[in-house]
Amino acid sequence: MLERAEKLASIAIDCGFKIHTEIGPGLLESVYEHVLARRLEQRGLRVDRQKPVGINIDGISYPDAFRYDLLIEDTLLIEVKSIEKLGPIPVKQTLTYIRLMQLPLGLVFNFGSETFRQGIRRIMNNIA
C-alpha cells in the first residue's frame, strides 16, 4: 500500500506544482482543492472530496468526527491549505486523520506559500 501511496503522491505533487505555478497563491482553499481534484481525475484517478469520517471512542460513535479534503484512490490523503505560513496544527491534524483511517501517507499542500515546495509536508503513518 505504501508503494502505491508514493506513486500517487508523486502525481499529486506534480499537479499541485503546476497549479501553484499557473495560479499562484492567494485564492481560497476550496478553489485549490477543486482544481487539484479535477486535475487528478483528469489523470485517471478516483478522488473523493470532503467526505465525513466516523470514529468510535470508548463505545461512543462519532459519525462526522472529521472531514478530509481529498482522498485519492482510498490510499493517499491530501489536506489543502492556503495560508501565509504553515504551522504545526495542519500537520498534526493530517497525522491524526491518516492514523484513524489507517492510511500509510498523507500530504499537506499549502498553496499560500511563496513557492509550492515550501508548502508541502509529507506525513508518514508508521502502520505495520
A tleap script that builds the chain and sets N, CA, C and O, in Angstrom:
source leaprc.protein.ff14SB
mol = sequence {
  NMET LEU GLU ARG ALA GLU LYS LEU ALA SER
  ILE ALA ILE ASP CYS GLY PHE LYS ILE HIE
  THR GLU ILE GLY PRO GLY LEU LEU GLU SER
  VAL TYR GLU HIE VAL LEU ALA ARG ARG LEU
  GLU GLN ARG GLY LEU ARG VAL ASP ARG GLN
  LYS PRO VAL GLY ILE ASN ILE ASP GLY ILE
  SER TYR PRO ASP ALA PHE ARG TYR ASP LEU
  LEU ILE GLU ASP THR LEU LEU ILE GLU VAL
  LYS SER ILE GLU LYS LEU GLY PRO ILE PRO
  VAL LYS GLN THR LEU THR TYR ILE ARG LEU
  MET GLN LEU PRO LEU GLY LEU VAL PHE ASN
  PHE GLY SER GLU THR PHE ARG GLN GLY ILE
  ARG ARG ILE MET ASN ASN ILE CALA
}
set mol.1.N position { 0.820 -1.202 0.000 }
set mol.1.CA position { 0.000 0.000 0.000 }
set mol.1.C position { 0.865 1.269 0.000 }
set mol.1.O position { 0.501 2.274 -0.610 }
set mol.2.N position { 2.012 1.213 0.688 }
set mol.2.CA position { 2.894 2.376 0.739 }
set mol.2.C position { 3.452 2.699 -0.645 }
set mol.2.O position { 3.546 3.866 -1.026 }
set mol.3.N position { 3.823 1.661 -1.394 }
set mol.3.CA position { 4.372 1.890 -2.732 }
set mol.3.C position { 3.342 2.594 -3.619 }
set mol.3.O position { 3.682 3.515 -4.361 }
set mol.4.N position { 2.098 2.162 -3.538 }
set mol.4.CA position { 1.018 2.803 -4.309 }
set mol.4.C position { 0.821 4.246 -3.854 }
set mol.4.O position { 0.639 5.142 -4.679 }
set mol.5.N position { 0.859 4.471 -2.534 }
set mol.5.CA position { 0.698 5.823 -1.995 }
set mol.5.C position { 1.816 6.741 -2.481 }
set mol.5.O position { 1.570 7.908 -2.786 }
set mol.6.N position { 3.031 6.226 -2.554 }
set mol.6.CA position { 4.166 7.034 -3.028 }
set mol.6.C position { 3.987 7.432 -4.494 }
set mol.6.O position { 4.296 8.561 -4.875 }
set mol.7.N position { 3.489 6.506 -5.314 }
set mol.7.CA position { 3.242 6.821 -6.724 }
set mol.7.C position { 2.149 7.882 -6.855 }
set mol.7.O position { 2.263 8.810 -7.656 }
set mol.8.N position { 1.096 7.733 -6.065 }
set mol.8.CA position { 0.016 8.723 -6.082 }
set mol.8.C position { 0.514 10.083 -5.592 }
set mol.8.O position { 0.125 11.123 -6.124 }
set mol.9.N position { 1.381 10.066 -4.571 }
set mol.9.CA position { 1.934 11.318 -4.045 }
set mol.9.C position { 2.740 12.046 -5.115 }
set mol.9.O position { 2.671 13.270 -5.228 }
set mol.10.N position { 3.491 11.303 -5.886 }
set mol.10.CA position { 4.293 11.902 -6.956 }
set mol.10.C position { 3.393 12.596 -7.985 }
set mol.10.O position { 3.692 13.705 -8.427 }
set mol.11.N position { 2.306 11.945 -8.359 }
set mol.11.CA position { 1.358 12.531 -9.306 }
set mol.11.C position { 0.708 13.777 -8.700 }
set mol.11.O position { 0.584 14.808 -9.362 }
set mol.12.N position { 0.295 13.669 -7.438 }
set mol.12.CA position { -0.370 14.789 -6.764 }
set mol.12.C position { 0.557 15.991 -6.629 }
set mol.12.O position { 0.136 17.126 -6.850 }
set mol.13.N position { 1.797 15.753 -6.274 }
set mol.13.CA position { 2.768 16.843 -6.137 }
set mol.13.C position { 2.993 17.517 -7.489 }
set mol.13.O position { 3.085 18.742 -7.566 }
set mol.14.N position { 3.080 16.729 -8.540 }
set mol.14.CA position { 3.238 17.297 -9.879 }
set mol.14.C position { 2.046 18.186 -10.236 }
set mol.14.O position { 2.219 19.289 -10.755 }
set mol.15.N position { 0.842 17.701 -9.954 }
set mol.15.CA position { -0.364 18.502 -10.225 }
set mol.15.C position { -0.372 19.771 -9.379 }
set mol.15.O position { -0.667 20.852 -9.887 }
set mol.16.N position { -0.050 19.647 -8.096 }
set mol.16.CA position { -0.030 20.795 -7.200 }
set mol.16.C position { 0.974 21.846 -7.636 }
set mol.16.O position { 0.690 23.043 -7.599 }
set mol.17.N position { 2.144 21.394 -8.048 }
set mol.17.CA position { 3.182 22.315 -8.520 }
set mol.17.C position { 2.691 23.103 -9.734 }
set mol.17.O position { 2.878 24.317 -9.815 }
set mol.18.N position { 2.068 22.405 -10.669 }
set mol.18.CA position { 1.576 23.080 -11.878 }
set mol.18.C position { 0.479 24.080 -11.548 }
set mol.18.O position { 0.431 25.166 -12.126 }
set mol.19.N position { -0.396 23.722 -10.627 }
set mol.19.CA position { -1.464 24.642 -10.218 }
set mol.19.C position { -0.865 25.883 -9.566 }
set mol.19.O position { -1.266 27.005 -9.878 }
set mol.20.N position { 0.090 25.687 -8.666 }
set mol.20.CA position { 0.712 26.830 -7.982 }
set mol.20.C position { 1.435 27.727 -8.981 }
set mol.20.O position { 1.396 28.951 -8.863 }
set mol.21.N position { 2.088 27.123 -9.955 }
set mol.21.CA position { 2.806 27.888 -10.975 }
set mol.21.C position { 1.836 28.695 -11.843 }
set mol.21.O position { 2.088 29.860 -12.151 }
set mol.22.N position { 0.733 28.065 -12.230 }
set mol.22.CA position { -0.233 28.716 -13.119 }
set mol.22.C position { -1.050 29.795 -12.406 }
set mol.22.O position { -1.261 30.880 -12.949 }
set mol.23.N position { -1.505 29.497 -11.195 }
set mol.23.CA position { -2.431 30.384 -10.494 }
set mol.23.C position { -1.726 31.275 -9.480 }
set mol.23.O position { -2.027 32.463 -9.367 }
set mol.24.N position { -0.783 30.688 -8.743 }
set mol.24.CA position { -0.105 31.418 -7.687 }
set mol.24.C position { -0.889 31.385 -6.389 }
set mol.24.O position { -1.988 30.833 -6.343 }
set mol.25.N position { -0.338 31.971 -5.332 }
set mol.25.CA position { -1.017 31.995 -4.036 }
set mol.25.C position { -2.108 33.062 -3.988 }
set mol.25.O position { -2.137 33.977 -4.811 }
set mol.26.N position { -3.009 32.927 -3.006 }
set mol.26.CA position { -3.967 33.999 -2.763 }
set mol.26.C position { -5.430 33.653 -2.882 }
set mol.26.O position { -6.277 34.445 -2.470 }
set mol.27.N position { -5.761 32.494 -3.433 }
set mol.27.CA position { -7.166 32.117 -3.559 }
set mol.27.C position { -7.625 31.313 -2.342 }
set mol.27.O position { -6.814 30.917 -1.505 }
set mol.28.N position { -8.914 31.084 -2.258 }
set mol.28.CA position { -9.462 30.278 -1.171 }
set mol.28.C position { -9.030 28.826 -1.307 }
set mol.28.O position { -8.786 28.336 -2.410 }
set mol.29.N position { -8.937 28.142 -0.162 }
set mol.29.CA position { -8.570 26.720 -0.160 }
set mol.29.C position { -9.507 25.914 -1.045 }
set mol.29.O position { -9.068 25.004 -1.749 }
set mol.30.N position { -10.785 26.239 -1.013 }
set mol.30.CA position { -11.773 25.472 -1.771 }
set mol.30.C position { -11.492 25.510 -3.276 }
set mol.30.O position { -11.763 24.538 -3.981 }
set mol.31.N position { -10.956 26.614 -3.764 }
set mol.31.CA position { -10.629 26.711 -5.186 }
set mol.31.C position { -9.481 25.769 -5.523 }
set mol.31.O position { -9.560 25.005 -6.485 }
set mol.32.N position { -8.407 25.825 -4.725 }
set mol.32.CA position { -7.270 24.939 -4.973 }
set mol.32.C position { -7.681 23.474 -4.849 }
set mol.32.O position { -7.250 22.633 -5.637 }
set mol.33.N position { -8.510 23.177 -3.861 }
set mol.33.CA position { -8.973 21.808 -3.651 }
set mol.33.C position { -9.747 21.305 -4.871 }
set mol.33.O position { -9.525 20.189 -5.340 }
set mol.34.N position { -10.642 22.127 -5.371 }
set mol.34.CA position { -11.451 21.739 -6.526 }
set mol.34.C position { -10.590 21.552 -7.767 }
set mol.34.O position { -10.748 20.567 -8.487 }
set mol.35.N position { -9.689 22.482 -8.021 }
set mol.35.CA position { -8.821 22.391 -9.206 }
set mol.35.C position { -7.905 21.172 -9.092 }
set mol.35.O position { -7.711 20.453 -10.072 }
set mol.36.N position { -7.341 20.933 -7.903 }
set mol.36.CA position { -6.465 19.777 -7.706 }
set mol.36.C position { -7.235 18.477 -7.924 }
set mol.36.O position { -6.738 17.568 -8.590 }
set mol.37.N position { -8.431 18.382 -7.374 }
set mol.37.CA position { -9.248 17.175 -7.564 }
set mol.37.C position { -9.509 16.933 -9.049 }
set mol.37.O position { -9.396 15.810 -9.540 }
set mol.38.N position { -9.853 17.995 -9.742 }
set mol.38.CA position { -10.139 17.864 -11.180 }
set mol.38.C position { -8.908 17.418 -11.961 }
set mol.38.O position { -9.003 16.562 -12.840 }
set mol.39.N position { -7.756 17.998 -11.643 }
set mol.39.CA position { -6.521 17.608 -12.351 }
set mol.39.C position { -6.170 16.146 -12.078 }
set mol.39.O position { -5.719 15.435 -12.976 }
set mol.40.N position { -6.375 15.702 -10.847 }
set mol.40.CA position { -6.093 14.302 -10.509 }
set mol.40.C position { -7.069 13.371 -11.240 }
set mol.40.O position { -6.679 12.306 -11.719 }
set mol.41.N position { -8.312 13.774 -11.318 }
set mol.41.CA position { -9.304 12.981 -12.055 }
set mol.41.C position { -8.961 12.923 -13.543 }
set mol.41.O position { -9.173 11.898 -14.191 }
set mol.42.N position { -8.443 14.002 -14.076 }
set mol.42.CA position { -8.030 14.020 -15.482 }
set mol.42.C position { -6.882 13.059 -15.734 }
set mol.42.O position { -6.667 12.621 -16.864 }
set mol.43.N position { -6.150 12.735 -14.688 }
set mol.43.CA position { -5.067 11.746 -14.791 }
set mol.43.C position { -5.584 10.322 -14.577 }
set mol.43.O position { -4.801 9.373 -14.510 }
set mol.44.N position { -6.896 10.183 -14.471 }
set mol.44.CA position { -7.493 8.860 -14.346 }
set mol.44.C position { -7.610 8.334 -12.931 }
set mol.44.O position { -7.849 7.143 -12.732 }
set mol.45.N position { -7.445 9.209 -11.938 }
set mol.45.CA position { -7.501 8.781 -10.542 }
set mol.45.C position { -8.885 9.032 -9.952 }
set mol.45.O position { -9.571 9.980 -10.332 }
set mol.46.N position { -9.282 8.176 -9.026 }
set mol.46.CA position { -10.533 8.359 -8.296 }
set mol.46.C position { -10.256 9.264 -7.097 }
set mol.46.O position { -9.366 8.992 -6.292 }
set mol.47.N position { -11.026 10.334 -6.994 }
set mol.47.CA position { -10.819 11.327 -5.948 }
set mol.47.C position { -12.123 11.545 -5.189 }
set mol.47.O position { -13.156 11.842 -5.788 }
set mol.48.N position { -12.070 11.395 -3.866 }
set mol.48.CA position { -13.200 11.733 -3.008 }
set mol.48.C position { -12.886 13.055 -2.327 }
set mol.48.O position { -11.762 13.291 -1.886 }
set mol.49.N position { -13.907 13.922 -2.248 }
set mol.49.CA position { -13.729 15.242 -1.630 }
set mol.49.C position { -14.692 15.423 -0.468 }
set mol.49.O position { -15.863 15.052 -0.545 }
set mol.50.N position { -14.174 16.000 0.607 }
set mol.50.CA position { -14.989 16.462 1.741 }
set mol.50.C position { -15.946 15.395 2.280 }
set mol.50.O position { -17.110 15.678 2.561 }
set mol.51.N position { -15.447 14.183 2.417 }
set mol.51.CA position { -16.277 13.107 2.958 }
set mol.51.C position { -16.101 13.044 4.474 }
set mol.51.O position { -14.990 13.189 4.983 }
set mol.52.N position { -17.210 12.827 5.193 }
set mol.52.CA position { -17.103 12.690 6.650 }
set mol.52.C position { -16.525 11.323 7.021 }
set mol.52.O position { -16.758 10.320 6.346 }
set mol.53.N position { -15.775 11.319 8.100 }
set mol.53.CA position { -15.204 10.077 8.620 }
set mol.53.C position { -15.678 9.902 10.052 }
set mol.53.O position { -15.560 10.809 10.877 }
set mol.54.N position { -16.209 8.738 10.330 }
set mol.54.CA position { -16.680 8.431 11.674 }
set mol.54.C position { -15.636 7.679 12.474 }
set mol.54.O position { -14.814 6.947 11.922 }
set mol.55.N position { -15.680 7.868 13.770 }
set mol.55.CA position { -14.789 7.125 14.671 }
set mol.55.C position { -15.604 6.654 15.869 }
set mol.55.O position { -16.717 7.121 16.109 }
set mol.56.N position { -15.027 5.727 16.604 }
set mol.56.CA position { -15.654 5.194 17.797 }
set mol.56.C position { -14.649 5.307 18.941 }
set mol.56.O position { -13.556 4.745 18.872 }
set mol.57.N position { -15.025 6.035 19.996 }
set mol.57.CA position { -14.150 6.213 21.150 }
set mol.57.C position { -14.928 5.819 22.398 }
set mol.57.O position { -16.001 6.356 22.672 }
set mol.58.N position { -14.376 4.883 23.142 }
set mol.58.CA position { -15.000 4.422 24.382 }
set mol.58.C position { -16.450 3.993 24.173 }
set mol.58.O position { -17.317 4.247 25.009 }
set mol.59.N position { -16.692 3.339 23.039 }
set mol.59.CA position { -18.024 2.838 22.758 }
set mol.59.C position { -19.013 3.876 22.263 }
set mol.59.O position { -20.184 3.565 22.044 }
set mol.60.N position { -18.556 5.098 22.086 }
set mol.60.CA position { -19.429 6.155 21.585 }
set mol.60.C position { -19.048 6.441 20.131 }
set mol.60.O position { -17.880 6.657 19.807 }
set mol.61.N position { -20.055 6.435 19.272 }
set mol.61.CA position { -19.840 6.661 17.855 }
set mol.61.C position { -19.959 8.147 17.528 }
set mol.61.O position { -20.894 8.827 17.950 }
set mol.62.N position { -18.989 8.624 16.769 }
set mol.62.CA position { -18.996 9.997 16.257 }
set mol.62.C position { -18.993 9.898 14.727 }
set mol.62.O position { -17.931 9.818 14.109 }
set mol.63.N position { -20.178 9.903 14.124 }
set mol.63.CA position { -20.252 9.644 12.680 }
set mol.63.C position { -19.582 10.700 11.804 }
set mol.63.O position { -19.125 10.384 10.705 }
set mol.64.N position { -19.517 11.924 12.260 }
set mol.64.CA position { -18.877 13.008 11.499 }
set mol.64.C position { -17.738 13.611 12.305 }
set mol.64.O position { -17.697 14.820 12.531 }
set mol.65.N position { -16.822 12.766 12.734 }
set mol.65.CA position { -15.724 13.233 13.579 }
set mol.65.C position { -14.843 14.259 12.856 }
set mol.65.O position { -14.365 15.220 13.459 }
set mol.66.N position { -14.641 14.037 11.563 }
set mol.66.CA position { -13.879 14.992 10.765 }
set mol.66.C position { -14.195 14.783 9.295 }
set mol.66.O position { -14.784 13.774 8.908 }
set mol.67.N position { -13.799 15.747 8.486 }
set mol.67.CA position { -13.913 15.661 7.029 }
set mol.67.C position { -12.532 15.905 6.438 }
set mol.67.O position { -11.871 16.894 6.755 }
set mol.68.N position { -12.121 15.013 5.599 }
set mol.68.CA position { -10.844 15.223 4.911 }
set mol.68.C position { -11.095 16.060 3.663 }
set mol.68.O position { -12.224 16.161 3.184 }
set mol.69.N position { -10.021 16.661 3.141 }
set mol.69.CA position { -10.151 17.444 1.907 }
set mol.69.C position { -10.218 16.523 0.697 }
set mol.69.O position { -11.211 16.520 -0.031 }
set mol.70.N position { -9.154 15.733 0.479 }
set mol.70.CA position { -9.103 14.843 -0.680 }
set mol.70.C position { -8.574 13.467 -0.268 }
set mol.70.O position { -7.633 13.360 0.518 }
set mol.71.N position { -9.189 12.433 -0.808 }
set mol.71.CA position { -8.692 11.068 -0.638 }
set mol.71.C position { -8.537 10.480 -2.030 }
set mol.71.O position { -9.509 10.372 -2.778 }
set mol.72.N position { -7.321 10.102 -2.373 }
set mol.72.CA position { -7.002 9.618 -3.701 }
set mol.72.C position { -6.924 8.093 -3.676 }
set mol.72.O position { -6.115 7.508 -2.955 }
set mol.73.N position { -7.782 7.464 -4.480 }
set mol.73.CA position { -7.767 6.003 -4.639 }
set mol.73.C position { -7.815 5.256 -3.299 }
set mol.73.O position { -7.236 4.177 -3.170 }
set mol.74.N position { -8.495 5.819 -2.317 }
set mol.74.CA position { -8.598 5.219 -0.975 }
set mol.74.C position { -7.238 4.935 -0.343 }
set mol.74.O position { -7.124 4.063 0.519 }
set mol.75.N position { -6.204 5.670 -0.769 }
set mol.75.CA position { -4.838 5.372 -0.350 }
set mol.75.C position { -4.066 6.581 0.156 }
set mol.75.O position { -3.298 6.462 1.110 }
set mol.76.N position { -4.250 7.723 -0.453 }
set mol.76.CA position { -3.473 8.923 -0.135 }
set mol.76.C position { -4.409 10.050 0.286 }
set mol.76.O position { -5.344 10.394 -0.437 }
set mol.77.N position { -4.155 10.614 1.447 }
set mol.77.CA position { -4.942 11.732 1.961 }
set mol.77.C position { -4.190 13.034 1.697 }
set mol.77.O position { -2.987 13.124 1.937 }
set mol.78.N position { -4.908 14.035 1.203 }
set mol.78.CA position { -4.315 15.358 0.980 }
set mol.78.C position { -5.166 16.397 1.683 }
set mol.78.O position { -6.376 16.471 1.473 }
set mol.79.N position { -4.523 17.198 2.519 }
set mol.79.CA position { -5.166 18.346 3.148 }
set mol.79.C position { -4.663 19.588 2.428 }
set mol.79.O position { -3.458 19.768 2.253 }
set mol.80.N position { -5.582 20.436 2.017 }
set mol.80.CA position { -5.260 21.628 1.230 }
set mol.80.C position { -5.391 22.867 2.118 }
set mol.80.O position { -6.403 23.064 2.791 }
set mol.81.N position { -4.355 23.688 2.105 }
set mol.81.CA position { -4.348 24.946 2.851 }
set mol.81.C position { -3.994 26.083 1.901 }
set mol.81.O position { -3.415 25.875 0.835 }
set mol.82.N position { -4.361 27.294 2.320 }
set mol.82.CA position { -3.990 28.496 1.574 }
set mol.82.C position { -3.731 29.598 2.593 }
set mol.82.O position { -4.502 30.549 2.728 }
set mol.83.N position { -2.624 29.437 3.300 }
set mol.83.CA position { -2.241 30.367 4.362 }
set mol.83.C position { -0.810 30.820 4.134 }
set mol.83.O position { -0.039 30.166 3.432 }
set mol.84.N position { -0.466 31.958 4.741 }
set mol.84.CA position { 0.869 32.515 4.503 }
set mol.84.C position { 1.972 31.575 4.980 }
set mol.84.O position { 2.947 31.335 4.269 }
set mol.85.N position { 1.808 31.047 6.192 }
set mol.85.CA position { 2.845 30.165 6.745 }
set mol.85.C position { 2.177 28.951 7.372 }
set mol.85.O position { 1.240 29.074 8.161 }
set mol.86.N position { 2.673 27.786 7.009 }
set mol.86.CA position { 2.111 26.533 7.511 }
set mol.86.C position { 2.679 26.233 8.889 }
set mol.86.O position { 3.883 26.025 9.038 }
set mol.87.N position { 1.820 26.210 9.886 }
set mol.87.CA position { 2.229 25.889 11.246 }
set mol.87.C position { 2.102 24.402 11.525 }
set mol.87.O position { 1.835 23.623 10.609 }
set mol.88.N position { 2.289 23.996 12.773 }
set mol.88.CA position { 2.262 22.569 13.116 }
set mol.88.C position { 0.866 21.945 13.176 }
set mol.88.O position { 0.741 20.726 13.063 }
set mol.89.N position { -0.176 22.745 13.351 }
set mol.89.CA position { -1.526 22.193 13.532 }
set mol.89.C position { -2.003 21.387 12.323 }
set mol.89.O position { -2.459 20.260 12.518 }
set mol.90.N position { -1.928 21.893 11.085 }
set mol.90.CA position { -2.391 21.081 9.948 }
set mol.90.C position { -1.614 19.769 9.794 }
set mol.90.O position { -2.176 18.762 9.361 }
set mol.91.N position { -0.336 19.779 10.144 }
set mol.91.CA position { 0.474 18.567 10.046 }
set mol.91.C position { 0.016 17.548 11.092 }
set mol.91.O position { -0.146 16.368 10.781 }
set mol.92.N position { -0.193 18.002 12.331 }
set mol.92.CA position { -0.676 17.104 13.388 }
set mol.92.C position { -2.070 16.576 13.056 }
set mol.92.O position { -2.366 15.402 13.274 }
set mol.93.N position { -2.908 17.439 12.537 }
set mol.93.CA position { -4.262 17.058 12.154 }
set mol.93.C position { -4.220 15.968 11.076 }
set mol.93.O position { -4.948 14.980 11.164 }
set mol.94.N position { -3.386 16.144 10.083 }
set mol.94.CA position { -3.269 15.169 9.000 }
set mol.94.C position { -2.741 13.840 9.522 }
set mol.94.O position { -3.200 12.782 9.090 }
set mol.95.N position { -1.788 13.876 10.440 }
set mol.95.CA position { -1.274 12.643 11.040 }
set mol.95.C position { -2.393 11.905 11.775 }
set mol.95.O position { -2.511 10.685 11.662 }
set mol.96.N position { -3.204 12.632 12.517 }
set mol.96.CA position { -4.333 12.016 13.213 }
set mol.96.C position { -5.293 11.390 12.211 }
set mol.96.O position { -5.750 10.265 12.413 }
set mol.97.N position { -5.602 12.098 11.142 }
set mol.97.CA position { -6.513 11.583 10.118 }
set mol.97.C position { -5.987 10.275 9.514 }
set mol.97.O position { -6.724 9.293 9.423 }
set mol.98.N position { -4.724 10.260 9.104 }
set mol.98.CA position { -4.213 9.048 8.451 }
set mol.98.C position { -4.086 7.893 9.436 }
set mol.98.O position { -4.228 6.734 9.046 }
set mol.99.N position { -3.824 8.189 10.700 }
set mol.99.CA position { -3.810 7.114 11.702 }
set mol.99.C position { -5.197 6.520 11.869 }
set mol.99.O position { -5.364 5.300 11.847 }
set mol.100.N position { -6.199 7.387 12.038 }
set mol.100.CA position { -7.562 6.905 12.241 }
set mol.100.C position { -8.102 6.175 11.010 }
set mol.100.O position { -8.897 5.244 11.140 }
set mol.101.N position { -7.681 6.588 9.837 }
set mol.101.CA position { -8.138 5.962 8.594 }
set mol.101.C position { -7.243 4.803 8.173 }
set mol.101.O position { -7.526 4.123 7.187 }
set mol.102.N position { -6.170 4.579 8.914 }
set mol.102.CA position { -5.190 3.513 8.641 }
set mol.102.C position { -4.622 3.620 7.229 }
set mol.102.O position { -4.568 2.644 6.480 }
set mol.103.N position { -4.201 4.837 6.892 }
set mol.103.CA position { -3.566 5.102 5.609 }
set mol.103.C position { -2.063 5.245 5.818 }
set mol.103.O position { -1.632 5.676 6.887 }
set mol.104.N position { -1.263 4.894 4.824 }
set mol.104.CA position { 0.189 4.952 5.001 }
set mol.104.C position { 0.806 6.343 4.880 }
set mol.104.O position { 1.880 6.598 5.424 }
set mol.105.N position { 0.122 7.248 4.163 }
set mol.105.CA position { 0.759 8.522 3.818 }
set mol.105.C position { -0.276 9.630 3.679 }
set mol.105.O position { -1.379 9.415 3.177 }
set mol.106.N position { 0.099 10.802 4.129 }
set mol.106.CA position { -0.718 11.988 3.945 }
set mol.106.C position { 0.153 13.142 3.479 }
set mol.106.O position { 1.348 13.190 3.770 }
set mol.107.N position { -0.449 14.056 2.765 }
set mol.107.CA position { 0.257 15.253 2.307 }
set mol.107.C position { -0.537 16.481 2.722 }
set mol.107.O position { -1.767 16.478 2.711 }
set mol.108.N position { 0.190 17.529 3.087 }
set mol.108.CA position { -0.415 18.844 3.276 }
set mol.108.C position { 0.141 19.730 2.171 }
set mol.108.O position { 1.355 19.877 2.033 }
set mol.109.N position { -0.749 20.315 1.391 }
set mol.109.CA position { -0.359 21.253 0.344 }
set mol.109.C position { -0.807 22.642 0.783 }
set mol.109.O position { -2.001 22.895 0.937 }
set mol.110.N position { 0.149 23.534 0.983 }
set mol.110.CA position { -0.181 24.922 1.295 }
set mol.110.C position { 0.060 25.777 0.062 }
set mol.110.O position { 1.198 26.115 -0.265 }
set mol.111.N position { -1.021 26.119 -0.612 }
set mol.111.CA position { -0.912 26.930 -1.821 }
set mol.111.C position { -0.659 28.396 -1.507 }
set mol.111.O position { -0.462 29.193 -2.425 }
set mol.112.N position { -0.659 28.769 -0.237 }
set mol.112.CA position { -0.383 30.143 0.150 }
set mol.112.C position { 1.090 30.465 0.268 }
set mol.112.O position { 1.460 31.631 0.407 }
set mol.113.N position { 1.939 29.446 0.214 }
set mol.113.CA position { 3.387 29.657 0.306 }
set mol.113.C position { 3.911 30.356 -0.941 }
set mol.113.O position { 3.318 30.276 -2.017 }
set mol.114.N position { 5.029 31.038 -0.772 }
set mol.114.CA position { 5.628 31.740 -1.909 }
set mol.114.C position { 5.987 30.767 -3.025 }
set mol.114.O position { 5.760 31.056 -4.200 }
set mol.115.N position { 6.550 29.608 -2.659 }
set mol.115.CA position { 6.817 28.553 -3.635 }
set mol.115.C position { 6.068 27.304 -3.189 }
set mol.115.O position { 5.821 27.118 -1.998 }
set mol.116.N position { 5.715 26.467 -4.121 }
set mol.116.CA position { 4.973 25.254 -3.780 }
set mol.116.C position { 5.818 24.315 -2.925 }
set mol.116.O position { 5.312 23.672 -2.006 }
set mol.117.N position { 7.085 24.246 -3.232 }
set mol.117.CA position { 7.987 23.365 -2.467 }
set mol.117.C position { 7.975 23.707 -0.977 }
set mol.117.O position { 8.007 22.809 -0.136 }
set mol.118.N position { 7.928 25.005 -0.645 }
set mol.118.CA position { 7.880 25.431 0.755 }
set mol.118.C position { 6.587 24.987 1.437 }
set mol.118.O position { 6.544 24.840 2.658 }
set mol.119.N position { 5.539 24.774 0.651 }
set mol.119.CA position { 4.229 24.481 1.216 }
set mol.119.C position { 3.865 23.016 1.306 }
set mol.119.O position { 2.741 22.694 1.692 }
set mol.120.N position { 4.770 22.117 0.965 }
set mol.120.CA position { 4.470 20.686 1.010 }
set mol.120.C position { 4.983 20.073 2.304 }
set mol.120.O position { 6.124 20.302 2.705 }
set mol.121.N position { 4.128 19.294 2.948 }
set mol.121.CA position { 4.544 18.487 4.103 }
set mol.121.C position { 4.088 17.061 3.842 }
set mol.121.O position { 2.936 16.817 3.484 }
set mol.122.N position { 4.996 16.139 4.026 }
set mol.122.CA position { 4.737 14.710 3.819 }
set mol.122.C position { 4.670 14.063 5.189 }
set mol.122.O position { 5.595 14.205 5.990 }
set mol.123.N position { 3.581 13.353 5.468 }
set mol.123.CA position { 3.370 12.768 6.799 }
set mol.123.C position { 3.190 11.265 6.641 }
set mol.123.O position { 2.286 10.800 5.947 }
set mol.124.N position { 4.066 10.518 7.297 }
set mol.124.CA position { 4.018 9.050 7.265 }
set mol.124.C position { 3.284 8.516 8.474 }
set mol.124.O position { 3.403 9.046 9.579 }
set mol.125.N position { 2.531 7.473 8.253 }
set mol.125.CA position { 1.882 6.732 9.325 }
set mol.125.C position { 2.650 5.427 9.482 }
set mol.125.O position { 2.709 4.623 8.552 }
set mol.126.N position { 3.222 5.220 10.628 }
set mol.126.CA position { 4.041 4.030 10.859 }
set mol.126.C position { 3.181 2.819 11.204 }
set mol.126.O position { 3.297 2.240 12.285 }
set mol.127.N position { 2.315 2.449 10.260 }
set mol.127.CA position { 1.466 1.279 10.473 }
set mol.127.C position { 2.194 0.041 9.958 }
set mol.127.O position { 2.961 0.102 8.997 }
set mol.128.N position { 1.938 -1.055 10.608 }
set mol.128.CA position { 2.612 -2.303 10.211 }
set mol.128.C position { 1.891 -2.956 9.056 }
set mol.128.O position { 2.311 -4.014 8.585 }
savepdb mol mol.pdb
quit
